[in-house]
Amino acid sequence: MSTPGSPLEALHARPHAIALLIAAFTLLRLVLAATVPLLPQEAYYWSWSRHLDWSYFDHPPLATYSIAATTAVFGQTVFGIKLASVLWSLGWNLVWLRLVLDMYGDRRLAFWSLAALNSTLIYEMFGVAPTPDAPLVFAWSAAVWAVWKATQTGLARWWIAAGAAIGLSWLGKYSGVLLLPVVFLYLLTSPRQRRWLLAPQPWLAALLALLVFAPVLWWNAQHDWVSLAFQSSRRVGDMTGFRPRYFAMLVGTQFLLLTPYIFVIVVATLWRGGRGWFAGQQDDRSLLLWLSGAVPIAVFTLVSLRSLVKINWLGPAYFSLVILGVHHLLQQADGLRRLVRGLIGSALLLLAAGAVFLIPNLPIAGDLNTWSGWREAAARVAKVEQQVRAEGGHAFVFSPNYKISSLIRFYLPGQPRTYAQDIFGQKALQFDYFPLESNLAGQTGILVLSDQNQGELDLARLKPYFDRCDLADSVQTEALGKHTRRVDIYRCTNYRGHPPRKAAGEQPVAD
């Protein structure tokens, strides 16, 4: 049992303990940002920042804007790209701290909640990987905090803050729309807060959110609403019959991403909160926090019964449930000791996961190593391009997959524009909307293929577009005596011209 005055009980009470905890995790993420390799999806979002726009095909623009800001200061480097998420993670840690202190006034709970949240794989991943999830988590957390302050103080400025935060979440990722049922159910099912449904402030906050989101609507209106359709009707269209294996995959991935101990805390919190909600026994703070997690979990669990749910989609759901779970644990006689033991296990899992990325060219089954070999491949591509130019020709680089094209672009000297499967008439997500910098007809296409599932291509598909394609070079990547990746580089002569751009149609599924 943790007794008063024990080292565990005194830890949170030390001077600046919470500030040091946040600083330590931020420093860890800065180190990871400087050492962990660039992942394909990160390179893809970085490529957007080279063509700033009001919005983009796959997602709204906030993650890309933040990448553009950090790379403008720290250069077009891996650290410059990943720093964007480090800053978002610092922001959401400060919001979580303020949320717990305003709701509970308990520094002990704040310290251990932050320790638990930062010990999960999912928030460490979001804290280093510059994806739309990082700004979404920040804005979602800020919205929950602002709604709490608005309903407790009645001050109009907190409703303004709530509307701005909800709109910001939509600029981060479309799933931020689930904040609307979270707030509505909170106001509807709390007897003390139901009066707000008849007041103008929440509705004006929703209007403000829509105004913040207006740039995305403007971009969609200029592009036949392709992005909204892709993330709504297209997703619905992908749903098939009952597929329990998708649900099993969801549970398995979240079990690992949360780490097993914190996953159990979240599930137990969901169960307790659900019983309290149906019994009408939750206080306002528990109700708001529980709904913040329960609504997205309910939605994506239902989706997982018929379609694949990506491992990152539930990210915003967990912070509030972990806070509730840690609060419940700290009320138990031996709760703190059990919590610390569980967090040690989570920390060990984090260290193991970090080691995977830091071992050069680590061979992992199932194409899971997606980051090795691309710097070497880009250097060989650059040599082939130099040969073409030395012969008096012009060249461009393309691949059959937007991820490969983005990675090659990042590692090529000067980071020139690359192309994807749009070169041979297939839909290529945001690559379909990047500007064509020149007329490519007559140029030599340098094709990059990989032995990964998404990096293969039947060269016969290129016959309508090039005179011929010849193997120019190959790169083999190995480690620990095992094969990691093979990249083949082809010279494809006399390109016949970029196919006309069509309506949205079928697109490959983005992450």
C-alpha positions as CSV (number, residue, x, y, z in Angstrom):
1,M,0.0,0.0,0.0
2,S,1.2,3.5,-0.8
3,T,1.2,5.4,2.5
4,P,1.3,9.1,3.0
5,G,4.9,10.3,2.8
6,S,6.1,7.3,0.7
7,P,8.3,8.0,-2.3
8,L,5.4,7.4,-4.7
9,E,3.0,9.6,-2.9
10,A,5.6,12.4,-2.6
11,L,6.7,12.3,-6.3
12,H,4.0,14.5,-7.6
13,A,4.4,17.0,-4.8
14,R,8.0,17.8,-5.6
15,P,8.7,21.3,-6.9
16,H,7.9,21.6,-10.6
17,A,7.2,17.9,-10.8
18,I,4.5,18.2,-13.5
19,A,6.6,20.7,-15.5
20,L,9.6,18.4,-15.4
21,L,7.4,15.4,-16.5
22,I,6.2,17.3,-19.5
23,A,9.6,18.6,-20.3
24,A,11.1,15.1,-20.1
25,F,8.6,13.6,-22.5
26,T,9.0,16.6,-24.8
27,L,12.8,16.1,-24.8
28,L,12.3,12.4,-25.5
29,R,10.3,13.3,-28.6
30,L,12.8,15.9,-29.7
31,V,15.5,13.2,-29.6
32,L,13.2,10.8,-31.5
33,A,12.5,13.5,-34.1
34,A,16.2,13.8,-34.6
35,T,16.9,10.1,-34.9
36,V,13.9,8.2,-36.1
37,P,13.7,7.8,-39.9
38,L,11.0,9.4,-42.0
39,L,8.1,7.2,-42.7
40,P,6.3,7.0,-46.0
41,Q,3.0,8.6,-44.9
42,E,5.0,11.4,-43.2
43,A,6.9,12.1,-46.4
44,Y,3.5,12.2,-48.2
45,Y,2.2,14.9,-45.9
46,W,5.5,16.8,-46.2
47,S,5.0,16.8,-50.0
48,W,1.8,18.7,-49.5
49,S,3.7,21.4,-47.7
50,R,5.7,22.0,-50.9
51,H,2.4,23.0,-52.6
52,L,0.4,25.0,-50.0
53,D,-3.3,25.2,-50.6
54,W,-6.6,25.8,-48.8
55,S,-7.0,22.1,-48.3
56,Y,-6.0,18.7,-49.8
57,F,-7.6,15.6,-51.2
58,D,-7.0,13.2,-48.3
59,H,-7.4,15.6,-45.3
60,P,-7.8,19.2,-44.2
61,P,-4.6,21.3,-44.1
62,L,-3.7,21.9,-40.5
63,A,-1.0,19.2,-40.2
64,T,0.6,20.4,-43.5
65,Y,0.6,24.1,-42.4
66,S,2.4,23.1,-39.2
67,I,5.0,21.1,-41.2
68,A,5.5,24.1,-43.5
69,A,6.1,26.3,-40.5
70,T,8.6,24.1,-38.8
71,T,10.5,23.3,-42.0
72,A,10.6,27.0,-42.8
73,V,12.6,27.5,-39.6
74,F,14.6,24.2,-39.4
75,G,14.9,23.3,-43.0
76,Q,13.5,20.5,-45.2
77,T,14.9,17.8,-42.9
78,V,13.5,14.9,-41.0
79,F,13.8,16.8,-37.8
80,G,12.1,19.9,-39.3
81,I,9.2,17.7,-40.4
82,K,8.7,15.8,-37.2
83,L,9.1,18.9,-35.0
84,A,5.6,19.9,-36.0
85,S,4.1,17.0,-34.1
86,V,6.5,17.5,-31.1
87,L,5.0,21.0,-30.7
88,W,1.5,19.7,-31.0
89,S,2.2,17.1,-28.3
90,L,3.6,19.8,-26.0
91,G,0.3,21.7,-26.6
92,W,-2.0,18.9,-25.8
93,N,0.0,18.0,-22.7
94,L,-0.5,21.6,-21.4
95,V,-4.2,21.4,-22.3
96,W,-4.6,18.0,-20.5
97,L,-2.9,19.6,-17.4
98,R,-5.2,22.6,-17.4
99,L,-8.2,20.3,-18.0
100,V,-7.4,18.1,-15.0
101,L,-6.6,21.0,-12.7
102,D,-9.8,22.9,-13.6
103,M,-12.0,19.8,-13.3
104,Y,-10.5,18.2,-10.2
105,G,-8.1,20.7,-8.7
106,D,-5.8,17.7,-8.0
107,R,-2.1,17.9,-8.9
108,R,-1.6,14.3,-7.9
109,L,-4.2,13.2,-10.5
110,A,-2.7,15.6,-13.1
111,F,0.8,14.1,-12.6
112,W,-0.2,10.5,-12.9
113,S,-2.7,11.1,-15.7
114,L,0.0,12.7,-17.8
115,A,2.5,10.0,-16.9
116,A,0.0,7.4,-18.1
117,L,-1.0,9.2,-21.3
118,N,2.6,9.8,-22.3
119,S,3.4,6.1,-21.7
120,T,1.1,4.9,-24.5
121,L,2.4,4.0,-27.9
122,I,-0.4,5.9,-29.6
123,Y,0.4,9.3,-28.1
124,E,4.1,8.8,-28.5
125,M,3.5,8.0,-32.2
126,F,1.3,11.1,-32.6
127,G,3.9,13.1,-30.8
128,V,6.6,12.4,-33.3
129,A,4.8,11.5,-36.6
130,P,3.5,14.6,-38.4
131,T,0.1,13.4,-39.4
132,P,-3.4,15.0,-39.1
133,D,-3.9,13.1,-35.8
134,A,-1.5,15.4,-33.9
135,P,-3.5,18.7,-34.4
136,L,-6.7,16.7,-34.1
137,V,-5.8,15.5,-30.6
138,F,-4.8,19.0,-29.5
139,A,-8.0,20.6,-30.8
140,W,-10.2,17.9,-29.5
141,S,-8.7,18.2,-26.0
142,A,-9.0,22.0,-26.1
143,A,-12.6,21.8,-27.2
144,V,-13.5,19.5,-24.3
145,W,-11.7,21.8,-21.9
146,A,-13.4,24.9,-23.3
147,V,-16.9,23.3,-23.2
148,W,-16.3,22.4,-19.6
149,K,-15.3,25.9,-18.7
150,A,-18.2,27.4,-20.7
151,T,-20.8,25.3,-18.9
152,Q,-19.3,25.8,-15.5
153,T,-18.7,29.6,-15.7
154,G,-21.4,30.7,-18.2
155,L,-18.9,33.1,-19.7
156,A,-19.3,33.8,-23.5
157,R,-15.6,33.8,-24.1
158,W,-15.4,30.1,-23.3
159,W,-18.1,29.3,-25.9
160,I,-16.1,31.3,-28.4
161,A,-13.0,29.2,-27.4
162,A,-15.1,26.0,-27.8
163,G,-16.3,27.0,-31.3
164,A,-12.8,27.9,-32.4
165,A,-11.4,24.6,-31.0
166,I,-14.0,22.5,-32.7
167,G,-13.4,24.3,-36.0
168,L,-9.7,23.7,-35.5
169,S,-10.3,20.0,-35.0
170,W,-12.1,20.0,-38.4
171,L,-9.1,21.7,-40.0
172,G,-7.0,18.9,-38.5
173,K,-9.1,15.9,-39.6
174,Y,-12.7,15.3,-40.6
175,S,-13.3,13.0,-37.7
176,G,-13.4,16.0,-35.5
177,V,-17.0,16.3,-36.5
178,L,-17.7,13.7,-33.8
179,L,-17.2,16.5,-31.3
180,L,-20.7,17.7,-32.2
181,P,-22.5,14.6,-30.8
182,V,-20.2,14.6,-27.8
183,V,-21.1,18.2,-26.9
184,F,-24.8,17.7,-27.8
185,L,-25.2,14.5,-25.7
186,Y,-23.4,16.2,-22.8
187,L,-25.8,19.1,-22.8
188,L,-28.8,16.9,-23.4
189,T,-28.2,14.3,-20.7
190,S,-26.8,16.5,-17.9
191,P,-29.8,17.9,-16.0
192,R,-27.7,20.9,-15.0
193,Q,-26.6,21.7,-18.5
194,R,-29.7,21.0,-20.5
195,R,-30.7,24.7,-20.4
196,W,-27.8,25.5,-22.8
197,L,-29.7,23.8,-25.6
198,L,-32.2,26.7,-25.5
199,A,-29.4,29.4,-25.2
200,P,-27.8,31.0,-28.2
201,Q,-24.1,30.5,-27.1
202,P,-23.7,26.8,-28.2
203,W,-25.3,27.4,-31.5
204,L,-23.1,30.5,-32.2
205,A,-20.1,28.4,-31.2
206,A,-21.1,25.8,-33.9
207,L,-21.4,28.6,-36.4
208,L,-17.9,29.8,-35.5
209,A,-16.6,26.3,-36.0
210,L,-18.1,26.3,-39.4
211,L,-16.4,29.6,-40.2
212,V,-13.1,28.3,-39.1
213,F,-13.6,25.3,-41.4
214,A,-14.6,27.5,-44.3
215,P,-11.2,27.2,-46.2
216,V,-11.8,23.4,-46.5
217,L,-15.3,24.0,-47.8
218,W,-13.9,26.5,-50.3
219,W,-11.3,24.1,-51.6
220,N,-13.9,21.3,-51.9
221,A,-16.3,23.6,-53.8
222,Q,-13.5,24.4,-56.3
223,H,-12.8,20.6,-56.7
224,D,-16.2,19.0,-57.1
225,W,-16.3,18.2,-53.3
226,V,-13.9,15.3,-53.9
227,S,-12.3,15.4,-50.4
228,L,-15.6,15.3,-48.5
229,A,-16.9,12.6,-50.8
230,F,-13.7,10.5,-50.4
231,Q,-13.9,10.6,-46.6
232,S,-17.7,10.1,-46.4
233,S,-19.6,8.4,-49.2
234,R,-16.4,6.5,-50.4
235,R,-15.8,5.2,-46.9
236,V,-19.4,4.1,-46.6
237,G,-19.2,2.5,-50.1
238,D,-16.2,0.4,-49.0
239,M,-18.3,-1.2,-46.2
240,T,-19.3,-4.8,-47.0
241,G,-21.2,-7.5,-45.0
242,F,-20.5,-8.5,-41.4
243,R,-16.7,-8.9,-41.0
244,P,-15.8,-9.8,-37.4
245,R,-12.1,-10.1,-38.3
246,Y,-12.0,-6.3,-38.7
247,F,-13.3,-5.9,-35.2
248,A,-10.7,-8.4,-33.9
249,M,-8.0,-6.4,-35.7
250,L,-9.2,-3.2,-34.1
251,V,-9.1,-4.6,-30.6
252,G,-5.7,-6.2,-31.2
253,T,-4.1,-3.0,-32.6
254,Q,-5.5,-0.8,-29.8
255,F,-4.4,-3.3,-27.2
256,L,-0.8,-2.7,-28.4
257,L,-1.1,1.0,-29.1
258,L,-2.5,1.8,-25.7
259,T,-0.2,-0.8,-24.1
260,P,-1.9,-3.7,-22.4
261,Y,-2.2,-2.1,-19.0
262,I,-3.7,1.2,-20.1
263,F,-6.0,-0.7,-22.5
264,V,-7.5,-2.5,-19.5
265,I,-7.9,0.8,-17.7
266,V,-9.7,2.3,-20.7
267,V,-12.1,-0.7,-21.2
268,A,-12.9,-0.7,-17.4
269,T,-13.6,3.0,-17.6
270,L,-15.9,2.6,-20.5
271,W,-17.9,-0.1,-18.7
272,R,-18.2,1.9,-15.4
273,G,-19.1,5.1,-17.3
274,G,-21.7,3.3,-19.4
275,R,-23.4,1.9,-16.3
276,G,-23.3,5.3,-14.6
277,W,-24.7,7.0,-17.8
278,F,-27.6,4.7,-18.1
279,A,-28.3,5.0,-14.4
280,G,-28.1,8.8,-14.5
281,Q,-25.4,8.8,-11.8
282,Q,-22.5,10.6,-13.5
283,D,-21.5,14.0,-12.4
284,D,-20.9,16.6,-15.1
285,R,-17.1,16.2,-15.4
286,S,-17.3,12.4,-15.6
287,L,-20.1,12.7,-18.1
288,L,-18.2,15.0,-20.4
289,L,-15.0,13.0,-20.2
290,W,-16.7,9.7,-20.7
291,L,-18.7,10.9,-23.7
292,S,-15.6,12.4,-25.3
293,G,-14.2,8.9,-25.4
294,A,-17.3,6.8,-25.7
295,V,-18.8,8.5,-28.8
296,P,-15.8,7.9,-31.2
297,I,-15.2,4.4,-29.8
298,A,-18.9,3.5,-30.4
299,V,-18.8,4.9,-33.9
300,F,-15.6,3.2,-35.0
301,T,-16.5,0.0,-33.3
302,L,-19.7,-0.2,-35.4
303,V,-17.7,0.6,-38.5
304,S,-15.2,-2.1,-37.7
305,L,-17.9,-4.7,-37.9
306,R,-18.2,-4.0,-41.7
307,S,-15.0,-2.2,-42.7
308,L,-11.3,-1.8,-41.8
309,V,-10.7,0.9,-39.1
310,K,-7.2,2.3,-39.3
311,I,-5.1,2.0,-36.2
312,N,-4.9,5.8,-35.6
313,W,-8.6,6.7,-35.9
314,L,-9.4,6.3,-32.2
315,G,-6.6,8.5,-31.0
316,P,-8.7,11.4,-29.7
317,A,-10.9,9.0,-27.7
318,Y,-8.4,7.9,-25.1
319,F,-7.1,10.9,-23.2
320,S,-10.3,11.5,-21.3
321,L,-10.9,7.9,-20.5
322,V,-7.4,7.5,-19.2
323,I,-7.9,10.5,-16.9
324,L,-11.1,9.0,-15.6
325,G,-9.4,5.6,-15.2
326,V,-6.4,7.1,-13.3
327,H,-8.8,9.1,-11.1
328,H,-10.6,5.8,-10.2
329,L,-7.4,4.0,-9.5
330,L,-6.1,6.7,-7.2
331,Q,-9.2,6.3,-5.0
332,Q,-8.2,2.7,-4.3
333,A,-6.0,1.7,-1.3
334,D,-3.3,0.2,-3.5
335,G,-4.2,1.9,-6.7
336,L,-1.1,4.1,-7.1
337,R,1.3,1.1,-6.6
338,R,-0.7,-0.9,-9.2
339,L,-0.6,2.1,-11.6
340,V,3.1,2.5,-11.3
341,R,3.7,-1.2,-11.9
342,G,1.5,-1.0,-15.0
343,L,3.3,2.1,-16.3
344,I,6.7,0.4,-16.0
345,G,5.4,-2.3,-18.3
346,S,4.2,0.3,-20.7
347,A,7.5,2.1,-20.6
348,L,9.4,-1.1,-21.5
349,L,7.1,-1.6,-24.5
350,L,7.8,1.9,-25.6
351,L,11.5,1.3,-25.4
352,A,11.2,-1.9,-27.5
353,A,9.1,-0.1,-30.1
354,G,11.7,2.7,-30.3
355,A,14.5,0.2,-30.8
356,V,12.8,-1.2,-33.9
357,F,13.1,2.2,-35.7
358,L,16.6,2.8,-34.5
359,I,18.1,-0.4,-35.9
360,P,19.3,0.4,-39.4
361,N,17.5,-1.6,-42.1
362,L,15.9,-4.0,-39.7
363,P,14.2,-6.8,-41.6
364,I,10.6,-7.2,-40.4
365,A,8.2,-9.7,-41.9
366,G,5.2,-8.5,-43.9
367,D,6.6,-5.3,-45.4
368,L,6.5,-3.7,-42.0
369,N,9.8,-2.0,-42.4
370,T,8.7,0.8,-44.7
371,W,11.5,3.3,-44.0
372,S,14.8,1.7,-44.9
373,G,16.7,2.0,-48.2
374,W,15.1,5.0,-49.7
375,R,18.1,7.4,-49.2
376,E,20.3,5.0,-51.1
377,A,17.6,4.5,-53.8
378,A,17.2,8.2,-54.3
379,A,21.0,8.6,-54.7
380,R,20.9,6.0,-57.5
381,V,17.9,7.7,-59.1
382,A,19.8,11.0,-59.1
383,K,22.7,9.3,-60.9
384,V,20.3,8.0,-63.6
385,E,18.8,11.4,-63.9
386,Q,22.2,13.0,-64.4
387,Q,23.0,10.5,-67.1
388,V,19.8,11.5,-69.0
389,R,20.7,15.2,-68.7
390,A,24.3,14.5,-69.8
391,E,22.8,13.0,-72.9
392,G,20.9,16.2,-73.6
393,G,17.5,14.9,-72.4
394,H,15.0,15.9,-69.7
395,A,13.8,13.5,-67.0
396,F,11.1,13.2,-64.3
397,V,10.8,10.6,-61.5
398,F,7.7,8.5,-60.8
399,S,6.5,5.4,-59.1
400,P,3.3,3.3,-58.8
401,N,2.6,4.5,-55.3
402,Y,2.3,8.0,-53.7
403,K,4.3,6.9,-50.7
404,I,7.4,5.8,-52.7
405,S,7.1,9.0,-54.8
406,S,7.1,11.1,-51.7
407,L,10.0,9.4,-50.1
408,I,12.1,9.6,-53.2
409,R,11.3,13.3,-53.6
410,F,12.4,14.0,-50.0
411,Y,15.8,12.3,-50.5
412,L,16.5,13.5,-54.0
413,P,19.0,16.4,-54.2
414,G,17.0,19.6,-54.3
415,Q,13.8,17.7,-53.6
416,P,12.3,18.2,-57.1
417,R,8.7,17.4,-57.9
418,T,8.0,13.7,-58.4
419,Y,5.0,11.9,-59.8
420,A,3.0,8.8,-58.9
421,Q,0.5,6.5,-60.7
422,D,-1.1,9.6,-62.3
423,I,1.7,9.3,-65.0
424,F,0.0,6.2,-66.4
425,G,-3.6,7.2,-65.9
426,Q,-4.5,5.9,-62.4
427,K,-5.8,8.0,-59.5
428,A,-3.1,9.1,-57.2
429,L,-4.8,10.9,-54.3
430,Q,-3.2,14.4,-53.7
431,F,-0.7,13.8,-56.6
432,D,-3.7,14.4,-58.9
433,Y,-3.9,17.9,-57.6
434,F,-0.3,19.0,-57.5
435,P,0.4,21.4,-60.3
436,L,2.1,20.1,-63.4
437,E,5.3,22.1,-63.5
438,S,6.0,21.5,-67.2
439,N,4.9,19.6,-70.3
440,L,6.4,16.2,-69.7
441,A,5.8,14.9,-73.2
442,G,9.0,13.6,-74.8
443,Q,10.9,13.4,-71.5
444,T,12.4,10.3,-70.0
445,G,10.5,8.9,-67.0
446,I,12.7,7.4,-64.3
447,L,10.5,4.7,-62.7
448,V,11.1,3.5,-59.2
449,L,9.8,0.1,-58.2
450,S,10.1,-1.9,-55.0
451,D,9.5,-5.5,-53.9
452,Q,7.0,-4.2,-51.4
453,N,3.3,-4.9,-52.1
454,Q,2.6,-1.3,-53.1
455,G,5.8,-0.8,-55.1
456,E,5.2,-3.4,-57.8
457,L,4.0,-2.7,-61.4
458,D,3.5,-4.7,-64.5
459,L,5.6,-2.9,-67.1
460,A,3.1,-3.8,-69.8
461,R,0.8,-1.1,-68.3
462,L,3.3,1.5,-69.4
463,K,3.3,0.6,-73.1
464,P,0.7,3.2,-74.1
465,Y,2.8,5.9,-72.4
466,F,6.4,5.2,-73.2
467,D,8.4,3.7,-76.1
468,R,10.2,1.3,-73.8
469,C,11.4,0.8,-70.2
470,D,14.8,-0.7,-69.5
471,L,16.3,-1.6,-66.1
472,A,19.0,1.0,-65.2
473,D,20.0,0.1,-61.7
474,S,19.0,-1.9,-58.6
475,V,19.5,-1.3,-54.9
476,Q,19.5,-4.1,-52.4
477,T,19.1,-3.3,-48.7
478,E,20.1,-5.9,-46.1
479,A,20.7,-6.2,-42.3
480,L,21.5,-9.0,-39.9
481,G,22.1,-11.2,-42.9
482,K,18.6,-10.9,-44.2
483,H,17.0,-9.0,-47.1
484,T,15.1,-5.8,-46.3
485,R,14.2,-4.3,-49.6
486,R,15.0,-4.3,-53.3
487,V,14.5,-1.2,-55.4
488,D,14.6,-1.3,-59.2
489,I,15.1,1.8,-61.3
490,Y,14.0,1.9,-64.9
491,R,14.6,4.4,-67.7
492,C,11.3,4.8,-69.7
493,T,11.9,6.7,-72.9
494,N,9.8,9.3,-74.8
495,Y,6.8,9.9,-72.5
496,R,3.7,10.5,-74.6
497,G,2.1,13.0,-72.3
498,H,0.2,13.2,-69.0
499,P,-3.3,11.7,-69.2
500,P,-6.2,14.2,-68.9
501,R,-7.3,14.6,-65.3
502,K,-10.7,13.1,-64.6
503,A,-13.3,13.3,-61.9
504,A,-12.6,11.8,-58.5
505,G,-13.7,8.3,-59.3
506,E,-11.9,5.4,-57.6
507,Q,-8.9,6.2,-55.5
508,P,-6.5,4.1,-53.6
509,V,-7.3,4.2,-49.9
510,A,-5.2,6.6,-47.9
511,D,-4.1,6.1,-44.3
